[in-house]
Amino acid sequence: MSITFHVQDDPRQASSLFWGGIFGLSIQGGRKKKAYTVEEATRLAGMEPSAWLAIEAGRVPENAEQLRSMGGALGFTNAQLGMVVLLYRTLHSSLPQCARRPEPDRRRVR
């Protein structure tokens, strides 16, 4: 499987696509390592096959529960799934300021 990106103007979008693709490949690899079909994996995770396949193709899981159910079906630990989030945050913080979403103003107003 190969991943091709055609995003030149928005580094955040390219980063999201890249890490979504990496996560999808991890999920697909875990499923194949367990020798599960998509149908078997989705039954264990309580998901629709279309949602599972979309995540394998690079879509970000909709919520933490979906992420945990996929990880549980494949025997992944929370730490293994959390590593993807950590890597994304590390990459995001290393982007130039002009490429990042502005940080919210966290100063207290009195």
Residue pairs with C-beta under 8 A, 6 or more apart in sequence:
1 25
1 28
3 17
3 18
3 21
3 25
3 58
5 14
5 17
5 18
7 13
7 14
7 17
8 14
10 99
11 95
11 96
11 99
12 92
12 95
12 99
12 100
12 101
15 88
15 91
15 92
15 95
16 60
16 88
17 58
19 84
19 87
19 88
19 91
20 58
20 59
20 60
21 58
22 84
22 87
23 55
23 58
23 60
23 84
24 55
24 56
24 57
24 58
24 59
25 56
26 84
27 52
27 55
27 56
27 70
27 74
28 56
30 74
30 75
30 76
31 38
31 41
31 56
31 74
33 74
34 41
34 74
34 75
36 44
36 73
36 74
38 49
38 52
38 53
39 49
41 52
41 70
41 73
41 74
42 48
42 49
42 51
42 52
42 73
44 72
44 73
45 52
45 69
45 70
45 72
45 73
46 69
47 66
47 69
47 70
51 62
51 66
52 70
55 61
55 66
55 70
61 67
61 70
67 81
68 78
68 81
70 76
71 77
71 78
71 80
71 81
92 100
93 100
